[in-house]
Amino acid sequence: MSRSVNLELAATETGIEILASLAQHRVLSAAQVRAIHLPGSGERWAQRMLVRLGDAGLAGYIRSPRSHRRLWHVTEKGARLAREAGQLDGEPRLIGPEGAAGPLQAHTLAVNDAAICFLEAARERGDEFGPLAWRHEVSHPLSRGRGRRRRVLVADAVFTYLRLDGDGVGIEQRFLEVDRATLSVDRLAAELARYAELYRPAGGDREPLWRSRYPVFPPIHCVLAGSRRTVLERRRSTATALLRSDPRLARAPEVTISFCLLEDLQARGPFAPIFRDVRDPGQPIDWLGVGAT
């Protein structure tokens, strides 16, 4: 079959939507593509769609070194097609096969796994959280300096979730951090505490820099993965204790940080009381801060 015929088969509405997801979310497995775009189909159908995109030169894949499964990324041609179809805003950061196989692969997949849990919950509840509702590595300035003097905080992801309650719409924005137990726990706590620096005005009495993007300061959800449950629970407790004693957070009570385990998020969803707020860790809550009834 010629590449031009493959392109015709691949350039369906669903195919272009998958290309947009690959461009925005950098690397996805067939199971993740199925969860995002083809929830009523089996994983084999998602694999077929991805193979068509690959045969048309719109997507490529590398093999996971552990599981040997295919992990897919978009090509320049695929990103251009998605952009021309109006599925993408601006120029996506293309990682190519080297980036897809790089050291951040497992972390990127885990961020996507966490976000997919919110997508599936929205689908079940009739809320709005689409395939492009989360963005990776969103940079936020911490100071007004330039060049080397400019300090930034890079969130693993930022997402926007629309809750449809009767005739009203609730807009929920969140900072999403994923920890795969690769950092020391004190460094994890220090990285999370930097959100208090983002909250404070950057110099004098001027408006905080985050207000140009968010109507209210988004809560932070830190999702723990990458190790045994007992290790992650101990890590959560230790990070919580360190954060509770951090003076930066003490000066910014409006900054909300909560932890959950990825395995709980995948098994029970974000509306279950699986989160622990740093300021009240003894009370399990859901992602909206509602406790168990």
Phi and psi in degrees as GROMACS dihedral restraints (atoms count N, CA, C in turn):
[ dihedral_restraints ]
;  ai    aj    ak    al  type     phi  dphi    fc
    3     4     5     6     1   -72.5    20    10
    4     5     6     7     1   159.9    20    10
    6     7     8     9     1   -66.1    20    10
    7     8     9    10     1   -32.3    20    10
    9    10    11    12     1   -65.8    20    10
   10    11    12    13     1   -38.6    20    10
   12    13    14    15     1   -67.7    20    10
   13    14    15    16     1   -41.7    20    10
   15    16    17    18     1   -58.7    20    10
   16    17    18    19     1   -38.2    20    10
   18    19    20    21     1   -64.0    20    10
   19    20    21    22     1   -40.9    20    10
   21    22    23    24     1   -63.0    20    10
   22    23    24    25     1   -41.1    20    10
   24    25    26    27     1   -68.6    20    10
   25    26    27    28     1   -34.0    20    10
   27    28    29    30     1   -82.7    20    10
   28    29    30    31     1   -30.3    20    10
   30    31    32    33     1   -82.1    20    10
   31    32    33    34     1    45.5    20    10
   33    34    35    36     1   -83.3    20    10
   34    35    36    37     1   171.9    20    10
   36    37    38    39     1   -59.1    20    10
   37    38    39    40     1   -44.8    20    10
   39    40    41    42     1   -65.9    20    10
   40    41    42    43     1   -40.8    20    10
   42    43    44    45     1   -59.7    20    10
   43    44    45    46     1   -42.4    20    10
   45    46    47    48     1   -68.9    20    10
   46    47    48    49     1   -37.1    20    10
   48    49    50    51     1   -63.5    20    10
   49    50    51    52     1   -38.6    20    10
   51    52    53    54     1   -65.1    20    10
   52    53    54    55     1   -40.9    20    10
   54    55    56    57     1   -60.6    20    10
   55    56    57    58     1   -41.1    20    10
   57    58    59    60     1   -62.5    20    10
   58    59    60    61     1   -40.9    20    10
   60    61    62    63     1   -65.1    20    10
   61    62    63    64     1   -42.5    20    10
   63    64    65    66     1   -61.8    20    10
   64    65    66    67     1   -37.9    20    10
   66    67    68    69     1   -67.7    20    10
   67    68    69    70     1   -43.6    20    10
   69    70    71    72     1   -79.3    20    10
   70    71    72    73     1   -34.5    20    10
   72    73    74    75     1  -103.4    20    10
   73    74    75    76     1     4.8    20    10
   75    76    77    78     1    75.0    20    10
   76    77    78    79     1   -56.0    20    10
   78    79    80    81     1  -148.6    20    10
   79    80    81    82     1   132.5    20    10
   81    82    83    84     1  -138.6    20    10
   82    83    84    85     1   144.5    20    10
   84    85    86    87     1   -85.0    20    10
   85    86    87    88     1   166.4    20    10
   87    88    89    90     1   -61.7    20    10
   88    89    90    91     1   -37.1    20    10
   90    91    92    93     1   -63.3    20    10
   91    92    93    94     1   -38.9    20    10
   93    94    95    96     1   -69.1    20    10
   94    95    96    97     1   -40.6    20    10
   96    97    98    99     1   -61.2    20    10
   97    98    99   100     1   -41.7    20    10
   99   100   101   102     1   -61.7    20    10
  100   101   102   103     1   -45.3    20    10
  102   103   104   105     1   -62.4    20    10
  103   104   105   106     1   -36.7    20    10
  105   106   107   108     1   -78.5    20    10
  106   107   108   109     1   -44.9    20    10
  108   109   110   111     1  -115.6    20    10
  109   110   111   112     1   -23.5    20    10
  111   112   113   114     1  -132.3    20    10
  112   113   114   115     1    55.3    20    10
  114   115   116   117     1   -64.0    20    10
  115   116   117   118     1   -23.3    20    10
  117   118   119   120     1   -88.9    20    10
  118   119   120   121     1     0.7    20    10
  120   121   122   123     1  -114.4    20    10
  121   122   123   124     1   166.8    20    10
  123   124   125   126     1   -82.4    20    10
  124   125   126   127     1   166.0    20    10
  126   127   128   129     1   -63.3    20    10
  127   128   129   130     1   -28.9    20    10
  129   130   131   132     1   -63.1    20    10
  130   131   132   133     1   -35.7    20    10
  132   133   134   135     1   -67.9    20    10
  133   134   135   136     1   -39.4    20    10
  135   136   137   138     1   -61.3    20    10
  136   137   138   139     1   -39.8    20    10
  138   139   140   141     1   -62.6    20    10
  139   140   141   142     1   -40.6    20    10
  141   142   143   144     1   -62.8    20    10
  142   143   144   145     1   -43.7    20    10
  144   145   146   147     1   -60.1    20    10
  145   146   147   148     1   -43.4    20    10
  147   148   149   150     1   -67.2    20    10
  148   149   150   151     1   -37.8    20    10
  150   151   152   153     1   -63.3    20    10
  151   152   153   154     1   -40.4    20    10
  153   154   155   156     1   -60.8    20    10
  154   155   156   157     1   -43.8    20    10
  156   157   158   159     1   -63.5    20    10
  157   158   159   160     1   -38.3    20    10
  159   160   161   162     1   -66.8    20    10
  160   161   162   163     1   -43.1    20    10
  162   163   164   165     1   -63.3    20    10
  163   164   165   166     1   -28.2    20    10
  165   166   167   168     1   -86.5    20    10
  166   167   168   169     1     1.6    20    10
  168   169   170   171     1    76.5    20    10
  169   170   171   172     1    16.9    20    10
  171   172   173   174     1   -96.1    20    10
  172   173   174   175     1   -19.9    20    10
  174   175   176   177     1  -143.9    20    10
  175   176   177   178     1   158.6    20    10
  177   178   179   180     1  -136.5    20    10
  178   179   180   181     1   173.1    20    10
  180   181   182   183     1  -145.1    20    10
  181   182   183   184     1   158.5    20    10
  183   184   185   186     1  -126.4    20    10
  184   185   186   187     1   167.1    20    10
  186   187   188   189     1  -103.0    20    10
  187   188   189   190     1   133.7    20    10
  189   190   191   192     1   -62.1    20    10
  190   191   192   193     1   131.3    20    10
  192   193   194   195     1   -65.2    20    10
  193   194   195   196     1   -23.5    20    10
  195   196   197   198     1   -90.7    20    10
  196   197   198   199     1   -52.5    20    10
  198   199   200   201     1   -96.9    20    10
  199   200   201   202     1   -13.6    20    10
  201   202   203   204     1    65.2    20    10
  202   203   204   205     1    12.6    20    10
  204   205   206   207     1   -75.6    20    10
  205   206   207   208     1   158.5    20    10
  207   208   209   210     1   -79.8    20    10
  208   209   210   211     1   133.9    20    10
  210   211   212   213     1  -118.4    20    10
  211   212   213   214     1   125.2    20    10
  213   214   215   216     1  -102.7    20    10
  214   215   216   217     1   146.4    20    10
  216   217   218   219     1  -138.7    20    10
  217   218   219   220     1   160.8    20    10
  219   220   221   222     1   -86.2    20    10
  220   221   222   223     1   154.2    20    10
  222   223   224   225     1   -98.6    20    10
  223   224   225   226     1   170.9    20    10
  225   226   227   228     1   -57.7    20    10
  226   227   228   229     1   -43.0    20    10
  228   229   230   231     1   -62.6    20    10
  229   230   231   232     1   -42.2    20    10
  231   232   233   234     1   -65.9    20    10
  232   233   234   235     1   -42.0    20    10
  234   235   236   237     1   -64.4    20    10
  235   236   237   238     1   -39.4    20    10
  237   238   239   240     1   -63.1    20    10
  238   239   240   241     1   -41.9    20    10
  240   241   242   243     1   -63.0    20    10
  241   242   243   244     1   -44.2    20    10
  243   244   245   246     1   -64.0    20    10
  244   245   246   247     1   -38.8    20    10
  246   247   248   249     1   -68.0    20    10
  247   248   249   250     1   -43.4    20    10
  249   250   251   252     1   -66.0    20    10
  250   251   252   253     1   -26.3    20    10
  252   253   254   255     1   -83.3    20    10
  253   254   255   256     1     0.3    20    10
  255   256   257   258     1    81.1    20    10
  256   257   258   259     1    16.1    20    10
  258   259   260   261     1   -89.4    20    10
  259   260   261   262     1   -13.9    20    10
  261   262   263   264     1  -128.2    20    10
  262   263   264   265     1   142.0    20    10
  264   265   266   267     1   -99.8    20    10
  265   266   267   268     1   126.2    20    10
  267   268   269   270     1    72.6    20    10
  268   269   270   271     1  -168.8    20    10
  270   271   272   273     1   -96.0    20    10
  271   272   273   274     1   116.1    20    10
  273   274   275   276     1   -72.1    20    10
  274   275   276   277     1   157.8    20    10
  276   277   278   279     1   -86.4    20    10
  277   278   279   280     1   108.0    20    10
  279   280   281   282     1   -86.5    20    10
  280   281   282   283     1   131.8    20    10
  282   283   284   285     1  -101.0    20    10
  283   284   285   286     1   -22.7    20    10
  285   286   287   288     1    67.0    20    10
  286   287   288   289     1   179.3    20    10
  288   289   290   291     1   -64.4    20    10
  289   290   291   292     1   -35.2    20    10
  291   292   293   294     1   -66.6    20    10
  292   293   294   295     1   -43.3    20    10
  294   295   296   297     1   -66.4    20    10
  295   296   297   298     1   -39.2    20    10
  297   298   299   300     1   -63.6    20    10
  298   299   300   301     1   -30.7    20    10
  300   301   302   303     1   -93.2    20    10
  301   302   303   304     1     1.4    20    10
  303   304   305   306     1   -74.7    20    10
  304   305   306   307     1  -176.9    20    10
  306   307   308   309     1   -67.6    20    10
  307   308   309   310     1   -19.1    20    10
  309   310   311   312     1   -91.2    20    10
  310   311   312   313     1     5.1    20    10
  312   313   314   315     1   -56.1    20    10
  313   314   315   316     1   -52.9    20    10
  315   316   317   318     1   -63.3    20    10
  316   317   318   319     1   -36.7    20    10
  318   319   320   321     1   -66.5    20    10
  319   320   321   322     1   -44.7    20    10
  321   322   323   324     1   -62.5    20    10
  322   323   324   325     1   -42.3    20    10
  324   325   326   327     1   -62.2    20    10
  325   326   327   328     1   -38.5    20    10
  327   328   329   330     1   -68.6    20    10
  328   329   330   331     1   -38.9    20    10
  330   331   332   333     1   -60.0    20    10
  331   332   333   334     1   -44.0    20    10
  333   334   335   336     1   -66.1    20    10
  334   335   336   337     1   -38.3    20    10
  336   337   338   339     1   -59.4    20    10
  337   338   339   340     1   -44.1    20    10
  339   340   341   342     1   -64.6    20    10
  340   341   342   343     1   -45.3    20    10
  342   343   344   345     1   -64.8    20    10
  343   344   345   346     1   -36.0    20    10
  345   346   347   348     1   -61.8    20    10
  346   347   348   349     1   -31.0    20    10
  348   349   350   351     1   -61.6    20    10
  349   350   351   352     1   -39.1    20    10
  351   352   353   354     1   -71.0    20    10
  352   353   354   355     1   -37.7    20    10
  354   355   356   357     1   -61.1    20    10
  355   356   357   358     1   -45.1    20    10
  357   358   359   360     1   -67.0    20    10
  358   359   360   361     1   -37.2    20    10
  360   361   362   363     1   -64.9    20    10
  361   362   363   364     1   -41.8    20    10
  363   364   365   366     1   -63.4    20    10
  364   365   366   367     1   -39.6    20    10
  366   367   368   369     1   -63.2    20    10
  367   368   369   370     1   -41.2    20    10
  369   370   371   372     1   -68.4    20    10
  370   371   372   373     1   -34.6    20    10
  372   373   374   375     1   -94.0    20    10
  373   374   375   376     1    -7.8    20    10
  375   376   377   378     1    79.2    20    10
  376   377   378   379     1    19.9    20    10
  378   379   380   381     1   -87.7    20    10
  379   380   381   382     1  -178.3    20    10
  381   382   383   384     1  -116.7    20    10
  382   383   384   385     1   117.0    20    10
  384   385   386   387     1  -158.0    20    10
  385   386   387   388     1    92.8    20    10
  387   388   389   390     1   -87.9    20    10
  388   389   390   391     1  -176.9    20    10
  390   391   392   393     1   -60.9    20    10
  391   392   393   394     1   -22.7    20    10
  393   394   395   396     1  -111.2    20    10
  394   395   396   397     1    22.0    20    10
  396   397   398   399     1   -76.1    20    10
  397   398   399   400     1   -10.3    20    10
  399   400   401   402     1  -124.0    20    10
  400   401   402   403     1   145.4    20    10
  402   403   404   405     1  -122.9    20    10
  403   404   405   406     1   139.8    20    10
  405   406   407   408     1   -90.8    20    10
  406   407   408   409     1   149.1    20    10
  408   409   410   411     1    46.0    20    10
  409   410   411   412     1    65.9    20    10
  411   412   413   414     1   -92.0    20    10
  412   413   414   415     1   120.1    20    10
  414   415   416   417     1   -88.4    20    10
  415   416   417   418     1   136.4    20    10
  417   418   419   420     1  -129.3    20    10
  418   419   420   421     1   126.0    20    10
  420   421   422   423     1   -70.0    20    10
  421   422   423   424     1   138.0    20    10
  423   424   425   426     1  -100.2    20    10
  424   425   426   427     1   -11.9    20    10
  426   427   428   429     1  -145.7    20    10
  427   428   429   430     1   167.5    20    10
  429   430   431   432     1   -96.5    20    10
  430   431   432   433     1     7.7    20    10
  432   433   434   435     1   -71.1    20    10
  433   434   435   436     1   174.9    20    10
  435   436   437   438     1  -124.5    20    10
  436   437   438   439     1   160.1    20    10
  438   439   440   441     1    60.8    20    10
  439   440   441   442     1  -131.7    20    10
  441   442   443   444     1   -69.0    20    10
  442   443   444   445     1   -22.4    20    10
  444   445   446   447     1   -77.6    20    10
  445   446   447   448     1   -15.4    20    10
  447   448   449   450     1   -80.5    20    10
  448   449   450   451     1   120.3    20    10
  450   451   452   453     1  -102.9    20    10
  451   452   453   454     1   142.3    20    10
  453   454   455   456     1  -135.0    20    10
  454   455   456   457     1   156.4    20    10
  456   457   458   459     1  -117.7    20    10
  457   458   459   460     1   127.9    20    10
  459   460   461   462     1  -109.5    20    10
  460   461   462   463     1   110.8    20    10
  462   463   464   465     1   -75.8    20    10
  463   464   465   466     1   139.3    20    10
  465   466   467   468     1   -54.7    20    10
  466   467   468   469     1   -42.2    20    10
  468   469   470   471     1  -159.2    20    10
  469   470   471   472     1   157.2    20    10
  471   472   473   474     1  -128.7    20    10
  472   473   474   475     1   134.8    20    10
  474   475   476   477     1  -133.0    20    10
  475   476   477   478     1   158.6    20    10
  477   478   479   480     1  -125.1    20    10
  478   479   480   481     1   125.7    20    10
  480   481   482   483     1  -122.2    20    10
  481   482   483   484     1   130.0    20    10
  483   484   485   486     1  -105.0    20    10
  484   485   486   487     1   114.6    20    10
  486   487   488   489     1   -90.7    20    10
  487   488   489   490     1   123.8    20    10
  489   490   491   492     1  -100.8    20    10
  490   491   492   493     1    99.3    20    10
  492   493   494   495     1  -110.6    20    10
  493   494   495   496     1   101.8    20    10
  495   496   497   498     1    62.6    20    10
  496   497   498   499     1  -122.7    20    10
  498   499   500   501     1   -92.7    20    10
  499   500   501   502     1    -2.9    20    10
  501   502   503   504     1  -101.3    20    10
  502   503   504   505     1   162.8    20    10
  504   505   506   507     1  -127.6    20    10
  505   506   507   508     1   123.6    20    10
  507   508   509   510     1  -101.7    20    10
  508   509   510   511     1   124.0    20    10
  510   511   512   513     1   -96.8    20    10
  511   512   513   514     1   115.7    20    10
  513   514   515   516     1  -113.4    20    10
  514   515   516   517     1   116.9    20    10
  516   517   518   519     1  -111.6    20    10
  517   518   519   520     1   143.6    20    10
  519   520   521   522     1  -140.9    20    10
  520   521   522   523     1   147.0    20    10
  522   523   524   525     1   -89.2    20    10
  523   524   525   526     1   132.0    20    10
  525   526   527   528     1  -115.8    20    10
  526   527   528   529     1   121.7    20    10
  528   529   530   531     1  -117.4    20    10
  529   530   531   532     1   137.0    20    10
  531   532   533   534     1  -119.2    20    10
  532   533   534   535     1   125.9    20    10
  534   535   536   537     1  -115.3    20    10
  535   536   537   538     1   120.3    20    10
  537   538   539   540     1  -102.8    20    10
  538   539   540   541     1    27.9    20    10
  540   541   542   543     1    61.1    20    10
  541   542   543   544     1    31.9    20    10
  543   544   545   546     1   -97.7    20    10
  544   545   546   547     1   -23.4    20    10
  546   547   548   549     1   -90.2    20    10
  547   548   549   550     1   154.9    20    10
  549   550   551   552     1   -64.9    20    10
  550   551   552   553     1   152.0    20    10
  552   553   554   555     1   -67.1    20    10
  553   554   555   556     1   -31.0    20    10
  555   556   557   558     1   -70.1    20    10
  556   557   558   559     1   -34.1    20    10
  558   559   560   561     1   -70.3    20    10
  559   560   561   562     1   -37.4    20    10
  561   562   563   564     1   -57.8    20    10
  562   563   564   565     1   -48.3    20    10
  564   565   566   567     1   -62.2    20    10
  565   566   567   568     1   -40.1    20    10
  567   568   569   570     1   -65.0    20    10
  568   569   570   571     1   -39.0    20    10
  570   571   572   573     1   -65.0    20    10
  571   572   573   574     1   -41.1    20    10
  573   574   575   576     1   -68.7    20    10
  574   575   576   577     1   -35.6    20    10
  576   577   578   579     1   -65.6    20    10
  577   578   579   580     1   -20.2    20    10
  579   580   581   582     1   -63.8    20    10
  580   581   582   583     1   -19.4    20    10
  582   583   584   585     1   -63.4    20    10
  583   584   585   586     1   -26.7    20    10
  585   586   587   588     1   -66.3    20    10
  586   587   588   589     1   -33.6    20    10
  588   589   590   591     1   -67.2    20    10
  589   590   591   592     1   -37.5    20    10
  591   592   593   594     1   -64.9    20    10
  592   593   594   595     1   -35.2    20    10
  594   595   596   597     1   -67.8    20    10
  595   596   597   598     1   -38.1    20    10
  597   598   599   600     1   -72.5    20    10
  598   599   600   601     1   148.9    20    10
  600   601   602   603     1   -58.5    20    10
  601   602   603   604     1   140.8    20    10
  603   604   605   606     1   -90.6    20    10
  604   605   606   607     1    79.9    20    10
  606   607   608   609     1    99.5    20    10
  607   608   609   610     1   118.6    20    10
  609   610   611   612     1    63.4    20    10
  610   611   612   613     1  -149.4    20    10
  612   613   614   615     1  -100.5    20    10
  613   614   615   616     1    18.4    20    10
  615   616   617   618     1   -71.3    20    10
  616   617   618   619     1   164.2    20    10
  618   619   620   621     1   -61.9    20    10
  619   620   621   622     1   137.9    20    10
  621   622   623   624     1   -58.8    20    10
  622   623   624   625     1   144.0    20    10
  624   625   626   627     1   -64.0    20    10
  625   626   627   628     1   -28.0    20    10
  627   628   629   630     1   -69.3    20    10
  628   629   630   631     1   -20.5    20    10
  630   631   632   633     1   -66.1    20    10
  631   632   633   634     1   -18.9    20    10
  633   634   635   636     1   -72.3    20    10
  634   635   636   637     1   -13.0    20    10
  636   637   638   639     1  -115.3    20    10
  637   638   639   640     1   -32.3    20    10
  639   640   641   642     1  -128.0    20    10
  640   641   642   643     1   135.0    20    10
  642   643   644   645     1   -66.7    20    10
  643   644   645   646     1   -34.3    20    10
  645   646   647   648     1  -134.2    20    10
  646   647   648   649     1   159.2    20    10
  648   649   650   651     1   -72.3    20    10
  649   650   651   652     1   121.4    20    10
  651   652   653   654     1   -67.2    20    10
  652   653   654   655     1   137.8    20    10
  654   655   656   657     1   -62.1    20    10
  655   656   657   658     1   160.0    20    10
  657   658   659   660     1  -110.3    20    10
  658   659   660   661     1   127.0    20    10
  660   661   662   663     1  -108.2    20    10
  661   662   663   664     1   122.0    20    10
  663   664   665   666     1  -105.7    20    10
  664   665   666   667     1   118.0    20    10
  666   667   668   669     1  -101.7    20    10
  667   668   669   670     1   124.8    20    10
  669   670   671   672     1   -98.9    20    10
  670   671   672   673     1   133.5    20    10
  672   673   674   675     1  -152.5    20    10
  673   674   675   676     1   179.4    20    10
  675   676   677   678     1    89.2    20    10
  676   677   678   679     1     5.6    20    10
  678   679   680   681     1  -156.5    20    10
  679   680   681   682     1  -177.3    20    10
  681   682   683   684     1   -68.4    20    10
  682   683   684   685     1   156.3    20    10
  684   685   686   687     1   -58.3    20    10
  685   686   687   688     1   -44.0    20    10
  687   688   689   690     1   -62.0    20    10
  688   689   690   691     1   -37.7    20    10
  690   691   692   693     1   -66.2    20    10
  691   692   693   694     1   -43.9    20    10
  693   694   695   696     1   -68.0    20    10
  694   695   696   697     1   -37.5    20    10
  696   697   698   699     1   -65.5    20    10
  697   698   699   700     1   -40.4    20    10
  699   700   701   702     1   -65.6    20    10
  700   701   702   703     1   -39.4    20    10
  702   703   704   705     1   -63.4    20    10
  703   704   705   706     1   -41.2    20    10
  705   706   707   708     1   -62.1    20    10
  706   707   708   709     1   -45.8    20    10
  708   709   710   711     1   -63.6    20    10
  709   710   711   712     1   -42.4    20    10
  711   712   713   714     1   -68.2    20    10
  712   713   714   715     1   -45.2    20    10
  714   715   716   717     1   -62.2    20    10
  715   716   717   718     1   -38.7    20    10
  717   718   719   720     1   -62.0    20    10
  718   719   720   721     1   -45.2    20    10
  720   721   722   723     1   -62.2    20    10
  721   722   723   724     1   -41.7    20    10
  723   724   725   726     1   -65.5    20    10
  724   725   726   727     1   -40.4    20    10
  726   727   728   729     1   -69.7    20    10
  727   728   729   730     1   -35.8    20    10
  729   730   731   732     1   -64.6    20    10
  730   731   732   733     1   -24.8    20    10
  732   733   734   735     1  -100.9    20    10
  733   734   735   736     1     4.4    20    10
  735   736   737   738     1   -78.9    20    10
  736   737   738   739     1   123.7    20    10
  738   739   740   741     1   -64.1    20    10
  739   740   741   742     1   -27.8    20    10
  741   742   743   744     1   -63.8    20    10
  742   743   744   745     1   -42.9    20    10
  744   745   746   747     1   -71.3    20    10
  745   746   747   748     1   -33.0    20    10
  747   748   749   750     1   -61.7    20    10
  748   749   750   751     1   -32.1    20    10
  750   751   752   753     1   -85.2    20    10
  751   752   753   754     1    -5.3    20    10
  753   754   755   756     1  -133.4    20    10
  754   755   756   757     1    70.9    20    10
  756   757   758   759     1   -64.5    20    10
  757   758   759   760     1   -14.4    20    10
  759   760   761   762     1   -75.7    20    10
  760   761   762   763     1   -14.7    20    10
  762   763   764   765     1   -83.6    20    10
  763   764   765   766     1   120.3    20    10
  765   766   767   768     1  -109.5    20    10
  766   767   768   769     1   124.6    20    10
  768   769   770   771     1  -124.2    20    10
  769   770   771   772     1   130.6    20    10
  771   772   773   774     1  -133.8    20    10
  772   773   774   775     1   153.9    20    10
  774   775   776   777     1  -115.1    20    10
  775   776   777   778     1   148.0    20    10
  777   778   779   780     1  -147.9    20    10
  778   779   780   781     1   164.5    20    10
  780   781   782   783     1   -95.1    20    10
  781   782   783   784     1   138.2    20    10
  783   784   785   786     1   -58.9    20    10
  784   785   786   787     1   -38.0    20    10
  786   787   788   789     1   -64.1    20    10
  787   788   789   790     1   -33.6    20    10
  789   790   791   792     1   -71.4    20    10
  790   791   792   793     1   -40.6    20    10
  792   793   794   795     1   -61.5    20    10
  793   794   795   796     1   -41.0    20    10
  795   796   797   798     1   -73.3    20    10
  796   797   798   799     1   -34.5    20    10
  798   799   800   801     1   -81.2    20    10
  799   800   801   802     1   -34.8    20    10
  801   802   803   804     1  -120.0    20    10
  802   803   804   805     1   -18.7    20    10
  804   805   806   807     1    85.6    20    10
  805   806   807   808     1   163.4    20    10
  807   808   809   810     1   -72.5    20    10
  808   809   810   811     1   -15.0    20    10
  810   811   812   813     1   -88.6    20    10
  811   812   813   814     1     2.8    20    10
  813   814   815   816     1   -89.3    20    10
  814   815   816   817     1   154.5    20    10
  816   817   818   819     1   -77.3    20    10
  817   818   819   820     1    73.0    20    10
  819   820   821   822     1  -113.1    20    10
  820   821   822   823     1    -1.1    20    10
  822   823   824   825     1   -99.4    20    10
  823   824   825   826     1   150.5    20    10
  825   826   827   828     1  -125.5    20    10
  826   827   828   829     1   116.2    20    10
  828   829   830   831     1   -75.7    20    10
  829   830   831   832     1   138.0    20    10
  831   832   833   834     1   -58.0    20    10
  832   833   834   835     1   -36.3    20    10
  834   835   836   837     1   -83.3    20    10
  835   836   837   838     1   -13.7    20    10
  837   838   839   840     1  -146.5    20    10
  838   839   840   841     1    65.4    20    10
  840   841   842   843     1   -68.0    20    10
  841   842   843   844     1   -14.6    20    10
  843   844   845   846     1   -79.8    20    10
  844   845   846   847     1   -10.1    20    10
  846   847   848   849     1  -110.6    20    10
  847   848   849   850     1   105.5    20    10
  849   850   851   852     1   -64.8    20    10
  850   851   852   853     1   137.9    20    10
  852   853   854   855     1  -135.7    20    10
  853   854   855   856     1   166.1    20    10
  855   856   857   858     1   -88.9    20    10
  856   857   858   859     1  -176.2    20    10
  858   859   860   861     1   -69.3    20    10
  859   860   861   862     1   -16.3    20    10
  861   862   863   864     1   -91.3    20    10
  862   863   864   865     1    -0.4    20    10
  864   865   866   867     1    90.8    20    10
  865   866   867   868     1    10.9    20    10
  867   868   869   870     1   -89.2    20    10
  868   869   870   871     1   130.2    20    10
  870   871   872   873     1   -81.7    20    10
  871   872   873   874     1   169.4    20    10
  873   874   875   876     1   -65.7    20    10
  874   875   876   877     1   142.0    20    10
